[in-house]
Amino acid sequence: MAARRADQRAIVSRPYVGTPRRRESPCFEATDTATLRIAGSALLPGAPARDPNPQIARLCAQFIAANRATLTHIDTEIAQQYDGARVDLVVRTHAKVGAVPLTSPTTGRPDYGLIVKPRFEWHGLGPMLSDMGWRILPAPLPMAMLPRSDRKIPPWVLSTIVLFRLKALLDRLERRFELVDEVRAAPRGSVHWATYATKYVSSAQFLRVPCRFPDLRDDTDLKAAIRFTLEKQLQGLDTQRTAGVFVLRLIEICAGLLERVRDAPPRPPGARQLDAWLRGSLRTDAFRDGLQAIEWTVDERGLAGLSDLAGLPWAMSMEVFFEAWSEAVLAAVAQRVGGRLRTGRKRETLAPLNWEPSYLGSQKFLLPDLVMERGDTTIIVDAKYKEHWEEMQDRHWGNLEDELRERHRADLLQVLAYGNLTTTPRVTVCLAYPCSTATWASLRERGRLFHRASLSAGTRRIDLLLTAFPMGVPLAEVADEFAKEIAS
């Protein structure tokens, strides 16, 4: 029932009849974990025939074959459906958001696009990334540009990706030996004797010796390209100062990176130079990602959603994003109550499972999302990007579908297992789900933001909390409510 309700909310038909020369290439929009229904007539290259369904069916089959692999990057499935009256494309999304180009069955070019958005409202990707301290960033995809975008992502989001990639590149910058010409007080390497005799000895400058020698230095050409990229990003960020304090923080980061490359003159790399760097040996992921960021800046590309220009495809797991959002909430809670936070993202909460013999084991470790220690109490939070909280508020537990109840039971058993990983006298384990802003506000007003239970484990007591961390509510408000609950 829950799945059908989600499908019904997300089903959209976008029929279109027209010629490619007179229309914009469409970017279809969907939400994650839902179904989008697109009229197959949207693929027709011109006016439909008297009975267009056979032609539409062939185009849909070709469209599916051409784009099935592309859609896997955003964890999306596509199928064809005929209801006796018309042919539709049925797109089923999962817990990933992003934007990808879709190949047209008539032109063979990426004339279409698909944009997947979160099903729960939020303040926007940009502000949330800033609130979260850029714990997670969208991942650009190596494929063709989108035909257009939807003005949903601020330009500084791409600047964030570029800056952090360049920081990683500078941290691992390759050093190499270069031949250096330098006037020194003592000889080193080979000496330019003719120049020394005619220019320096003749003027009694005996301690000025012109030399050429190999010196271990950073790649000056690469540093020049990095400085060019950083200066262009800084110019773009300067025009977005009014967007919020997070842009000022990005400007500070950019200025700090520029200080690291001040000794290199800014110079854009050519295509041959970029190819030469990429063909080199021992190239790391950080090196390739940094070069890609330089290339985006030189070509002035942006993430799909920035403007009406073509955009870079990108993807982001909402499960990972919600875990990062929950981490930001718990970090704010730890500041309020004086706790120490450890995160699964940094592998700080990993607890190995020791199997005997080891080669017969299945799962090798337990990894809670968040563990906060405060005095004699440990709070363990497991973030789940599911609609369970919304469903449990709408209906009584006994009226939920068996599948939903089983999934929720599995979540409970998992978080209760985490309760055995600590030895403090008091343990609080918490399941955190997303929810809509309206649901959270209603529960807050009625004092029902938290559902609490407890059980005894020997001499210890384990408290169980069920709650929601909405993404459309300011982080400080969510942290304040959670801090008051665990302090009571």
HELIX and SHEET records of a PDB file:
HELIX    1   1 ALA A    2  ALA A   10  1                                   9    
HELIX    2   2 PRO A   20  ARG A   22  5                                   3    
HELIX    3   3 GLY A   40  LEU A   43  5                                   4    
HELIX    4   4 ASN A   53  LEU A   71  1                                  19    
HELIX    5   5 THR A   72  ILE A   74  5                                   3    
HELIX    6   6 LEU A  125  ASP A  131  1                                   7    
HELIX    7   7 TRP A  156  ASP A  171  1                                  16    
HELIX    8   8 TRP A  193  THR A  195  1                                   3    
HELIX    9   9 TYR A  196  TYR A  200  3                                   5    
HELIX   10  10 VAL A  201  SER A  203  5                                   3    
HELIX   11  11 THR A  220  ASP A  238  1                                  19    
HELIX   12  12 ARG A  241  ALA A  243  5                                   3    
HELIX   13  13 VAL A  245  GLU A  259  1                                  15    
HELIX   14  14 ALA A  271  ARG A  279  1                                   9    
HELIX   15  15 ASP A  285  ASP A  299  1                                  15    
HELIX   16  16 MET A  318  VAL A  337  1                                  20    
HELIX   17  17 SER A  358  LEU A  360  5                                   3    
HELIX   18  18 HIS A  388  ASP A  394  1                                   7    
HELIX   19  19 TRP A  397  ASN A  399  5                                   3    
HELIX   20  20 ASP A  402  TYR A  418  1                                  17    
HELIX   21  21 GLY A  419  LEU A  421  5                                   3    
HELIX   22  22 THR A  437  GLU A  445  1                                   9    
HELIX   23  23 LEU A  475  ALA A  487  1                                  13    
SHEET    1   A 5 CYS A  27  THR A  31  0                                        
SHEET    2   A 5 TYR A 112  LYS A 117  1                                        
SHEET    3   A 5 LYS A  96  LEU A 102 -1                                        
SHEET    4   A 5 TRP A 314  SER A 317 -1                                        
SHEET    5   A 5 ALA A 139  PRO A 140 -1                                        
SHEET    1   B 3 THR A  35  ALA A  39  0                                        
SHEET    2   B 3 VAL A  87  THR A  93 -1                                        
SHEET    3   B 3 THR A  76  TYR A  82 -1                                        
SHEET    1   C 3 ARG A 175  ARG A 184  0                                        
SHEET    2   C 3 VAL A 209  ASP A 218 -1                                        
SHEET    3   C 3 SER A 190  VAL A 191 -1                                        
SHEET    1   D 2 GLY A 302  LEU A 303  0                                        
SHEET    2   D 2 GLY A 311  LEU A 312  1                                        
SHEET    1   E 6 ARG A 340  THR A 343  0                                        
SHEET    2   E 6 LEU A 370  ARG A 374 -1                                        
SHEET    3   E 6 THR A 377  ALA A 383 -1                                        
SHEET    4   E 6 ARG A 426  TYR A 433  1                                        
SHEET    5   E 6 ARG A 460  ALA A 468  1                                        
SHEET    6   E 6 HIS A 451  ALA A 457 -1                                        
SHEET    1   F 2 ALA A 351  PRO A 352  0                                        
SHEET    2   F 2 PHE A 365  LEU A 366 -1                                        
END                                                                             
